[in-house]
Amino acid sequence: MSALNVALAAVILYMPYQQHYGVVLDLKGLNLMNLLFVGLLVVVLVRAMGLPAGAAVRTPTPLKGRFVLFFVALAVAFLVAQAGDSTHFLEELTHLKNAVFYMLFFFLYYHAVRDERSIRFLFGAILLATAIVSLQGLRQAVDLGGIYGFAPHRRVTGPFGAGSVAGANLAAAFYAIFVPLFMAVFLLCKSRPLVRLASLPLAALGLFAAFYTYSRQAYFILASQGVLLTLRRHLVIGVLLVAAVLNYELWAPQVVVDRIQMTGQEDPEGDRKLDKSTASRFVLWQGAMQLFAERPWGIGLGRFKGEIGAHAPDYANFDAHNGFVLVLTEAGILGFAALAWLLAGLVKLGRQAGNLDDSEDGRVLATGYLVSVAGAVAVNFFGSRLFDGAVMGNFWILTALVARYVTLGLERQAAGRASAGARDGAATT
């Protein structure tokens, strides 16, 4: 395995731990992850310069136009914000940089990977990073006593912010995006029995850690992903899983059952109503729609917290708690349309990978990726996770691996057709 692939894998392992093991630098907006990205970029560019003609990536980069349009929409939103008030120019420029930065890992890894062996190695690194974060979650659940009762300070946060509600929600989003990869490996990786058997306890480990984030959103997402995966691949197991999900009160830990039941509570008159945390989302989203109606071109990047108080006074300086509402409000119609086009491209890419060939690697990668896309979309309905690099960074890298798998397959098919054409031409002369 090349030194470059080892370095790429190391960044994958570090991605969710960048805040936990952060390095403070004197330059504003610059951190260790930025330096790692630049270092890897230099290596990839130098290697490309040394390759013989035609040896570099020949197929146009998938999704390039969709990413670029979304970047343009974010830049326009930044300019809209500065046109109104440029008092915090540097802070908001850093916000723009961070919003774009982790998506750039897609381009870095796409051009760094040159063969399917590297794709398998780096996909394994993503699984290893997920297993490590899951193991940390297990230890936190035991150490904090979260398995004995719900409390904000007892929630599993992984490496995303010890003892904080925000950290627990980030950990839940991470598990919802990446734990299903283990499910896909278990269901589809039939030619490697040891890998398949190892994936089952690792999936259970991730599910256990997700339980004790106490994120009801994560419960729903992971249950839905598991049902969709198994119903499509193993009908009997899928039906049994549906029955288990519908009867979760019979087997789930009591503290998890209690947490789910907190969503609907009885008021003094005996009527059921949403708990305060859930209800607050709808107040925020209503206020956001009023902001959008006032300025459909967007209020400006990074301005949601400062302006939501005008329409939801009790929630001034609150986040939107919805990635799509946040983009619609701050970047307007252009930003929302660009994001929708990008997400549609992710689904198209996953389907293309699944239809490319009938190899086991292709099925595992495509199925795992599509269910991860579903997780990445779902976690943004009750949280703003699009620009959380520690959570989403490895997702953009996974997207790059799938894209490179597709282009390698297309290039291989094109070479086969060219070779067949050359043979047919030679036969007719």
C-alpha positions in Angstrom: 0.0 0.0 0.0 1.4 3.4 -1.0 2.4 6.1 1.5 -0.2 8.4 -0.1 -3.0 5.9 0.6 -1.8 5.6 4.2 -1.8 9.4 4.6 -5.3 9.5 3.1 -6.5 6.9 5.5 -5.0 8.7 8.4 -7.0 11.9 7.5 -10.1 9.8 7.5 -9.4 8.5 11.0 -8.6 12.0 12.2 -11.7 13.6 10.6 -14.2 13.0 13.4 -11.5 13.7 16.0 -10.3 17.0 14.7 -12.0 19.0 17.5 -11.2 16.4 20.2 -7.5 16.6 19.2 -7.4 20.0 17.8 -4.3 22.1 17.2 -4.5 25.8 17.8 -2.7 27.9 15.2 -2.0 31.6 15.3 -3.6 32.4 11.9 -7.3 33.0 12.0 -9.3 30.4 10.0 -6.4 28.0 9.7 -6.2 24.7 11.5 -4.5 21.4 11.3 -7.1 19.9 8.9 -6.5 22.8 6.5 -2.7 22.0 6.5 -3.3 18.3 6.0 -5.5 19.1 3.0 -3.0 21.4 1.5 -0.2 18.8 2.1 -2.1 16.1 0.4 -3.1 18.4 -2.4 0.5 19.2 -3.1 1.4 15.5 -3.2 -1.5 14.7 -5.6 -0.5 17.6 -7.9 3.1 16.6 -7.9 2.2 13.0 -8.7 0.0 14.1 -11.5 2.8 16.2 -13.0 5.0 13.1 -13.0 2.6 10.7 -14.7 3.0 9.9 -18.3 0.5 11.4 -20.8 -2.9 9.7 -20.5 -2.2 8.1 -17.2 -4.1 10.6 -15.1 -7.9 10.6 -14.6 -9.4 10.8 -18.1 -13.1 10.9 -17.3 -14.6 14.3 -16.4 -15.1 14.5 -12.6 -18.7 13.5 -11.7 -20.8 16.1 -9.8 -18.3 18.8 -10.6 -20.9 21.3 -12.0 -23.3 20.6 -9.1 -20.7 21.3 -6.5 -19.5 24.4 -8.3 -23.0 25.8 -8.5 -23.6 25.2 -4.8 -20.3 27.0 -4.0 -21.3 29.9 -6.2 -24.7 30.1 -4.4 -22.9 30.2 -1.0 -20.5 32.9 -2.3 -23.5 35.0 -3.5 -25.1 34.6 -0.1 -21.8 35.8 1.5 -21.8 38.9 -0.7 -25.5 39.6 0.1 -24.6 39.5 3.8 -21.6 41.9 3.3 -23.8 44.3 1.2 -26.0 44.7 4.3 -23.3 44.9 7.0 -19.6 44.1 6.7 -18.8 44.6 10.3 -17.8 41.0 10.8 -16.2 40.4 7.4 -13.4 38.2 8.6 -15.5 36.0 10.7 -18.1 35.5 8.0 -15.4 34.9 5.4 -14.1 32.1 7.7 -17.7 30.8 7.8 -17.8 30.7 4.0 -14.4 28.9 3.9 -15.6 26.3 6.4 -18.9 25.8 4.5 -17.0 25.0 1.3 -13.8 23.4 2.7 -15.0 19.9 3.6 -16.8 19.4 0.3 -13.4 20.0 -1.4 -12.3 16.6 0.0 -14.5 15.1 -2.7 -12.2 16.5 -5.3 -9.0 15.7 -3.4 -9.8 12.1 -2.9 -11.3 11.6 -6.3 -8.1 12.6 -8.0 -5.9 10.9 -5.3 -7.4 7.4 -5.9 -6.2 5.6 -9.0 -7.4 2.0 -8.6 -10.1 -0.2 -7.0 -7.6 -1.6 -4.4 -7.2 1.9 -3.1 -11.0 2.4 -3.0 -11.3 -0.8 -0.9 -8.6 0.3 1.4 -10.0 3.8 2.0 -13.6 2.4 2.4 -12.1 0.2 5.1 -10.6 3.3 6.7 -14.1 4.9 6.8 -15.5 1.7 8.5 -12.6 1.7 11.0 -13.2 5.4 11.9 -16.9 4.5 12.4 -16.0 1.5 14.6 -13.6 3.7 16.8 -16.3 6.4 17.3 -18.8 3.6 18.1 -16.4 2.1 20.7 -15.9 5.4 22.3 -19.7 5.9 22.5 -20.0 2.5 24.3 -17.4 3.5 26.8 -19.1 6.9 27.4 -22.5 5.3 27.9 -21.0 3.1 30.6 -18.8 5.7 32.2 -21.5 8.4 32.3 -24.2 6.1 33.6 -26.3 6.9 30.6 -27.6 3.3 30.4 -29.3 3.9 33.7 -31.4 7.0 33.0 -31.7 10.0 30.7 -30.0 13.2 31.5 -28.4 15.9 29.3 -25.0 15.2 30.8 -25.3 11.5 30.3 -25.7 11.5 26.6 -23.1 9.8 24.4 -21.2 12.5 22.4 -18.3 10.5 21.0 -15.5 13.0 20.0 -18.0 15.8 19.2 -18.3 17.7 22.4 -18.2 16.0 25.8 -21.3 16.5 28.0 -23.2 18.8 25.5 -26.5 18.3 23.9 -25.0 19.6 20.6 -22.3 17.0 20.8 -24.8 14.2 21.3 -26.8 15.3 18.3 -23.6 15.4 16.2 -22.7 11.9 17.3 -26.2 10.7 16.5 -25.9 12.2 13.0 -22.5 10.5 12.5 -23.9 7.1 13.5 -27.0 7.6 11.2 -24.7 8.2 8.2 -22.0 5.6 8.7 -23.3 2.7 10.8 -25.5 1.5 8.0 -22.3 0.8 6.0 -21.7 -2.2 8.3 -25.2 -3.4 7.6 -24.6 -3.3 3.9 -21.3 -5.2 4.3 -23.1 -7.9 6.4 -25.9 -8.3 3.9 -23.9 -8.3 0.7 -20.2 -9.2 1.3 -20.8 -13.0 0.9 -17.4 -13.9 -0.6 -15.5 -12.7 2.5 -17.2 -14.5 5.5 -14.8 -13.2 8.1 -15.4 -9.6 7.0 -19.1 -10.2 6.9 -19.2 -11.8 10.4 -17.1 -8.9 11.8 -19.5 -6.3 10.4 -22.5 -7.6 12.4 -21.1 -6.9 15.9 -19.7 -3.6 14.6 -23.1 -2.6 13.4 -24.6 -3.6 16.8 -21.9 -1.6 18.5 -22.8 1.5 16.5 -26.5 1.0 17.1 -25.8 0.6 20.9 -23.9 3.9 20.9 -26.6 5.6 18.9 -29.2 4.4 21.5 -27.4 6.4 24.2 -27.1 9.6 22.3 -30.8 9.8 23.1 -31.5 11.2 19.7 -35.0 10.2 18.7 -34.2 11.3 15.1 -31.3 8.8 15.0 -33.6 6.0 16.3 -36.1 6.7 13.5 -33.4 7.0 10.7 -31.5 3.9 11.7 -34.6 1.8 12.0 -35.8 3.0 8.6 -32.4 2.3 7.0 -32.3 -1.2 8.5 -35.8 -2.0 7.3 -35.1 -0.7 3.7 -31.8 -2.6 3.5 -33.2 -5.9 4.7 -36.5 -5.8 2.9 -34.7 -5.3 -0.4 -32.1 -8.0 0.1 -33.5 -10.5 2.6 -37.3 -10.4 2.8 -37.7 -12.7 5.8 -35.1 -10.8 7.9 -36.8 -7.6 6.8 -40.2 -8.7 7.9 -38.7 -9.8 11.3 -37.0 -6.4 11.6 -40.2 -4.5 10.9 -41.9 -6.5 13.6 -39.1 -5.8 16.0 -39.2 -2.0 15.3 -43.0 -1.9 15.8 -42.6 -3.7 19.1 -39.5 -1.8 20.3 -41.0 -1.5 23.8 -40.5 -5.3 24.3 -36.7 -5.3 23.7 -35.3 -1.8 23.8 -33.7 -0.6 27.0 -36.3 1.1 29.2 -34.4 4.4 29.2 -34.6 4.4 25.4 -38.3 3.7 25.5 -38.8 6.5 27.9 -36.9 8.9 25.7 -39.0 8.1 22.7 -42.2 8.6 24.7 -41.0 12.1 25.7 -41.8 13.3 22.2 -45.5 13.4 23.1 -46.5 14.5 26.6 -49.8 15.1 28.4 -50.6 18.6 29.5 -52.6 19.2 32.8 -55.9 18.9 30.7 -54.8 15.4 29.5 -54.2 16.4 25.9 -51.1 15.1 24.1 -48.6 17.7 22.8 -45.1 17.8 21.5 -42.2 18.3 24.0 -40.6 21.7 24.1 -37.5 20.6 22.1 -39.6 19.2 19.2 -42.2 22.0 19.2 -39.4 24.7 19.1 -38.4 23.4 15.7 -41.7 24.3 14.2 -41.6 27.8 15.7 -38.1 28.4 14.2 -39.2 27.1 10.8 -42.2 29.3 10.7 -40.0 32.3 11.5 -37.6 31.2 8.8 -40.4 31.1 6.2 -41.3 34.6 7.1 -37.6 35.7 6.6 -37.7 33.9 3.2 -40.9 35.6 2.2 -39.3 39.0 2.9 -36.1 38.2 1.0 -36.4 35.2 -1.3 -32.9 35.9 -2.6 -31.6 35.1 0.9 -30.8 37.0 4.1 -27.0 36.3 3.7 -24.7 33.6 4.7 -24.3 33.2 8.5 -27.1 35.6 9.3 -29.9 33.2 10.5 -29.1 33.4 14.2 -28.9 37.2 14.1 -32.3 37.7 12.4 -34.5 34.8 13.5 -35.3 36.7 16.7 -37.4 39.3 14.7 -39.9 36.5 13.9 -39.4 34.1 16.8 -38.4 36.3 19.8 -38.1 33.4 22.2 -35.5 31.8 19.9 -33.1 34.7 19.1 -29.6 33.5 18.3 -30.9 29.9 17.7 -29.8 27.7 14.8 -32.4 26.7 12.2 -32.2 23.0 13.3 -32.8 22.1 9.7 -30.0 22.2 7.0 -32.5 22.8 4.2 -34.4 25.6 6.0 -31.0 27.2 6.8 -29.8 27.2 3.2 -33.2 28.4 1.9 -33.3 31.2 4.4 -29.6 32.3 4.0 -28.9 31.5 0.4 -32.4 31.9 -1.0 -33.9 30.2 -4.0 -30.5 29.8 -5.8 -28.9 28.1 -2.8 -31.8 25.8 -2.2 -32.0 24.8 -5.9 -28.3 24.2 -6.1 -28.4 22.1 -3.0 -31.3 20.0 -4.3 -29.5 19.5 -7.6 -26.4 18.4 -5.7 -28.3 15.9 -3.6 -30.1 14.5 -6.7 -26.6 14.0 -8.2 -25.6 12.0 -5.1 -28.5 9.6 -5.6 -27.8 9.4 -9.3 -24.2 8.5 -8.6 -25.1 5.8 -6.2 -27.6 4.2 -8.6 -24.9 4.5 -11.4 -22.4 2.6 -9.2 -25.0 -0.1 -8.6 -25.8 -0.5 -12.3 -22.2 -0.4 -13.5 -21.5 -4.1 -13.0 -22.6 -7.1 -11.0 -19.5 -7.3 -8.8 -19.8 -7.7 -5.1 -17.6 -4.7 -4.4 -19.9 -2.6 -6.6 -23.0 -3.8 -4.8 -21.6 -3.2 -1.3 -20.3 0.2 -2.2 -23.4 1.4 -4.1 -25.9 0.0 -1.5 -23.9 1.3 1.5 -23.5 4.7 -0.2 -27.2 5.1 -1.1 -28.2 4.4 2.5 -25.6 6.8 3.8 -27.0 9.5 1.4 -30.4 8.8 2.9 -28.9 9.2 6.4 -27.1 12.4 5.4 -30.3 13.9 4.1 -32.4 12.7 7.0 -30.2 14.1 9.7 -30.6 17.6 8.2 -34.4 17.6 8.7 -34.0 18.2 12.5 -30.5 19.5 12.6 -28.1 21.7 10.5 -25.3 19.2 9.6 -24.4 20.2 6.1 -21.4 22.2 7.1 -20.3 20.2 10.2 -17.0 19.0 8.9 -16.3 16.5 11.6 -19.5 14.7 10.8 -19.8 15.3 7.0 -16.1 15.2 6.0 -15.9 11.4 5.6 -19.3 11.4 3.8 -17.8 13.6 1.0 -14.7 11.3 0.9 -17.1 8.3 0.6 -18.8 10.2 -2.3 -15.4 10.6 -3.9 -14.7 6.8 -3.6 -18.0 6.0 -5.2 -17.4 8.5 -8.0 -13.9 7.1 -8.7 -15.3 3.6 -8.7 -17.8 4.7 -11.4 -15.2 6.4 -13.6 -12.8 3.5 -13.3 -15.6 1.2 -14.5 -16.6 3.5 -17.3 -12.9 3.8 -18.4 -12.6 0.0 -18.3 -15.7 -0.4 -20.4 -14.5 2.2 -22.9 -11.1 0.5 -23.2 -12.8 -2.8 -23.8 -15.0 -1.4 -26.6 -12.0 0.3 -28.2 -10.0 -3.0 -28.0 -13.0 -4.9 -29.5 -13.3 -2.3 -32.3 -9.6 -2.6 -33.1 -9.8 -6.4 -33.3 -12.9 -6.1 -35.6 -11.1 -3.6 -37.8 -8.0 -5.8 -38.0 -10.2 -8.8 -38.9 -11.8 -6.9 -41.9 -8.5 -5.8 -43.4 
